[in-house]
Amino acid sequence: MSDRLAAKLLAEFIGTFALIFIGAGAAAVIGGGAGLPGVAAVAFAHGLTVMAFAFAYGAVSGGHFNPSVTVAVLAAGAMRVGEAAGYVVSQFAGGILGALLLRAVLGGTGTSLGTPDLAHNLGLGATTLTVTPWAGYVVEAVLGFFLSTVVLSTAVAGRAGNLAPLAIGVTLIFNIIMGGPLTGAAFNPARALGPMIATGNFNDAWLYLTAPIVGALVAAIVHMGLARLAQERMAAAKSGSAAQTPAE
């Protein structure tokens, strides 16, 4: 393994670990009964964490911190299969370790950390549906589509410059504000699997592990289609300009 790849995998591990430890940890401390202010706090905890670590590690690994985002980048042709596989393993490892450390720190209801529901299957910290599985699948897929679209259009295509982490963090915030009360708004297989392993609650695991990837693949298809259309328009514009230039 090259030093460069090792640095990328370490960055993805740390960023995903932080996302689960801070994001799911905030949800566990706040608890599931705090209403919209609680959902907003959880959303900002996730969004600001991703934003901070994307700024910190974006130049190293791209700051995916999400296997579905890595799948989208791979499908868009912006990384190799072997590298993507390493990213996914590092992200799952970071997510699982983050959730296990949360369980060790919070320990259950007998602590003074607010309402640490993570230890007994949290609604927002883990993954609990308040809608039908079909509706939940659609929500997770659409939220995954939104996140992957923003990553591809900003961090990968470079359209937002140095502000790509800000756009990605804001996307997490509004995704969770909408989807948190419905599905827990994981839209990240590593974000879902870590708390599942920590709590032993694998309900609807198929949904949380596959729906964001479906959304990511659709985002990659749309991204490539739009990029191809833009290239065709540029080529047509250049061709038209050349045709209008008088011969010397």
C-alpha positions in Angstrom: 0.0 0.0 0.0 1.4 3.4 -1.0 1.8 6.1 1.6 -0.7 8.3 -0.3 -3.4 5.6 -0.3 -2.7 4.9 3.4 -3.2 8.6 4.2 -6.5 8.6 2.2 -7.8 5.6 4.1 -6.8 7.1 7.5 -8.6 10.3 6.6 -11.8 8.5 5.7 -11.6 6.4 8.9 -11.1 9.4 11.1 -13.8 11.5 9.3 -16.4 8.7 9.5 -15.5 8.0 13.1 -16.0 11.6 14.0 -19.4 11.7 12.1 -20.8 8.8 14.1 -19.2 9.9 17.5 -20.5 13.5 17.2 -23.6 13.0 15.1 -25.0 9.9 16.7 -23.7 11.0 20.0 -25.6 14.2 19.8 -28.7 12.3 19.0 -28.2 9.9 21.9 -27.6 12.7 24.4 -30.6 14.8 23.1 -32.9 11.8 22.8 -35.8 11.2 20.5 -38.4 13.3 22.2 -37.0 16.8 21.8 -39.1 17.7 18.8 -38.0 19.9 15.9 -35.3 21.8 18.0 -33.8 18.4 18.9 -33.9 17.3 15.3 -32.2 20.6 14.2 -29.5 20.2 16.8 -28.8 16.6 15.6 -28.8 17.9 12.0 -26.3 20.6 12.8 -24.1 18.2 14.7 -23.8 16.0 11.6 -23.5 18.8 9.1 -20.9 20.8 11.0 -18.8 17.6 11.7 -18.7 16.7 8.0 -18.0 20.3 7.1 -15.1 20.5 9.5 -13.5 17.2 8.5 -14.1 17.8 4.8 -12.2 21.1 5.2 -9.5 19.2 7.1 -9.2 16.1 4.9 -10.8 17.1 1.6 -7.4 17.7 0.0 -6.3 14.2 1.2 -9.1 11.9 0.4 -11.9 14.0 -1.0 -13.8 13.8 2.3 -16.4 11.2 1.5 -17.0 9.7 5.0 -19.9 7.7 3.4 -19.8 4.5 1.3 -22.6 5.6 -0.9 -20.7 8.8 -1.8 -17.7 6.7 -2.6 -19.9 4.5 -4.9 -21.2 7.6 -6.6 -17.6 8.9 -7.2 -16.6 5.5 -8.5 -19.6 5.2 -10.8 -18.8 8.7 -12.1 -15.4 7.4 -13.1 -13.5 9.7 -10.7 -11.7 6.9 -8.8 -10.5 3.3 -9.2 -12.3 0.2 -7.9 -9.5 -0.9 -5.6 -9.2 2.6 -4.0 -13.0 2.7 -3.6 -13.0 -0.6 -1.9 -10.4 0.6 0.6 -12.5 3.7 1.3 -15.6 1.7 2.0 -13.7 -0.6 4.4 -12.2 2.4 6.2 -15.6 4.1 6.5 -17.3 1.1 7.9 -14.5 0.5 10.4 -14.6 4.2 11.5 -18.4 4.0 11.8 -18.4 0.8 13.9 -15.6 2.0 16.2 -17.3 5.3 16.7 -20.6 3.7 17.7 -18.9 1.2 20.0 -17.0 3.9 21.7 -20.3 5.8 22.2 -21.8 2.8 23.8 -18.9 2.5 26.1 -19.0 6.2 27.0 -22.8 6.6 27.4 -23.4 3.1 28.8 -27.2 3.3 29.0 -29.8 5.2 30.9 -27.9 5.2 34.2 -25.6 8.1 33.2 -25.8 11.8 33.6 -25.5 12.5 29.8 -29.1 13.6 29.1 -30.9 10.7 27.7 -28.4 8.4 26.1 -30.9 6.4 24.1 -28.2 5.0 21.9 -27.7 2.2 24.4 -31.3 1.1 24.0 -32.1 1.7 20.3 -32.4 5.4 19.6 -34.8 6.7 17.1 -32.6 9.4 15.6 -29.2 8.0 16.7 -29.7 4.6 15.2 -32.3 3.8 12.5 -36.0 3.5 13.3 -38.8 3.9 10.7 -41.9 5.9 11.5 -43.2 5.4 8.0 -43.7 2.3 5.9 -40.5 0.5 4.6 -41.4 1.5 1.1 -41.6 5.2 2.0 -38.5 4.9 4.2 -36.6 3.4 1.2 -37.6 6.3 -1.0 -36.7 8.9 1.7 -33.2 7.3 2.2 -32.6 7.0 -1.5 -33.6 10.5 -2.2 -31.5 11.9 0.6 -28.6 9.9 -0.6 -29.2 11.2 -4.1 -29.1 14.8 -2.8 -25.8 14.3 -0.9 -24.1 12.5 -3.8 -25.2 15.1 -6.3 -23.8 17.9 -4.2 -20.5 16.0 -3.6 -20.1 15.2 -7.4 -21.0 18.8 -8.4 -18.8 20.6 -5.9 -15.9 18.5 -4.6 -15.5 16.3 -7.7 -16.4 18.7 -10.5 -14.8 21.6 -8.6 -17.6 24.0 -9.2 -17.7 25.4 -5.6 -13.9 25.8 -5.2 -12.9 25.8 -1.6 -16.5 26.1 -0.5 -17.4 22.5 -1.3 -17.2 21.3 2.3 -19.7 24.1 3.2 -22.2 22.9 0.5 -21.8 19.3 1.7 -22.3 20.1 5.3 -25.4 22.2 4.6 -26.8 19.3 2.6 -26.5 17.0 5.6 -28.3 19.6 7.8 -31.4 20.0 5.6 -31.5 16.3 4.8 -31.6 15.4 8.5 -34.1 18.1 9.4 -36.5 16.6 6.8 -35.7 12.9 7.1 -34.7 12.5 10.8 -38.2 12.1 12.2 -39.1 9.6 9.3 -36.1 7.3 9.0 -33.4 8.6 11.3 -31.9 10.1 8.1 -28.7 8.0 7.9 -28.4 8.0 4.1 -25.0 6.6 4.8 -24.5 2.8 5.2 -21.6 3.4 7.7 -23.7 5.8 9.7 -26.4 3.1 9.9 -24.3 0.0 10.5 -22.2 1.4 13.3 -25.2 2.1 15.7 -26.8 -1.2 14.5 -23.8 -3.2 15.7 -23.5 -1.1 18.9 -27.2 -1.6 19.8 -27.8 -5.0 18.3 -30.8 -3.6 16.4 -30.6 -4.7 12.8 -34.2 -3.8 11.9 -34.6 -2.8 8.3 -30.8 -3.2 7.7 -31.4 -4.0 4.1 -33.1 -0.6 3.6 -30.4 1.5 5.3 -27.5 -0.3 3.6 -28.9 -0.3 0.0 -31.2 2.7 -0.4 -28.4 5.4 -0.2 -26.4 3.5 -2.7 -29.4 3.4 -5.1 -29.6 7.2 -4.7 -25.9 7.6 -5.2 -25.9 5.6 -8.5 -28.8 7.7 -9.8 -26.8 10.8 -8.9 -23.8 9.5 -10.8 -25.9 8.8 -13.8 -27.4 12.3 -13.8 -24.0 13.9 -13.1 -22.4 12.1 -16.1 -25.4 12.9 -18.3 -25.3 16.6 -17.4 -21.5 16.7 -18.0 -21.9 15.1 -21.4 -24.6 17.5 -22.3 -22.4 20.4 -21.3 -19.5 19.1 -23.3 -21.7 18.7 -26.4 -23.0 22.3 -26.0 -19.4 23.6 -25.7 -18.4 21.6 -28.8 -21.3 23.0 -30.7 -20.6 26.5 -29.6 -16.9 26.2 -30.7 -18.0 24.6 -34.0 -20.4 27.5 -34.6 -17.8 30.1 -33.8 -15.4 28.4 -36.2 -17.9 28.4 -39.0 -18.6 32.1 -38.5 -15.0 33.1 -38.6 -14.2 34.5 -42.1 -11.5 32.7 -44.0 -8.2 34.6 -44.4 
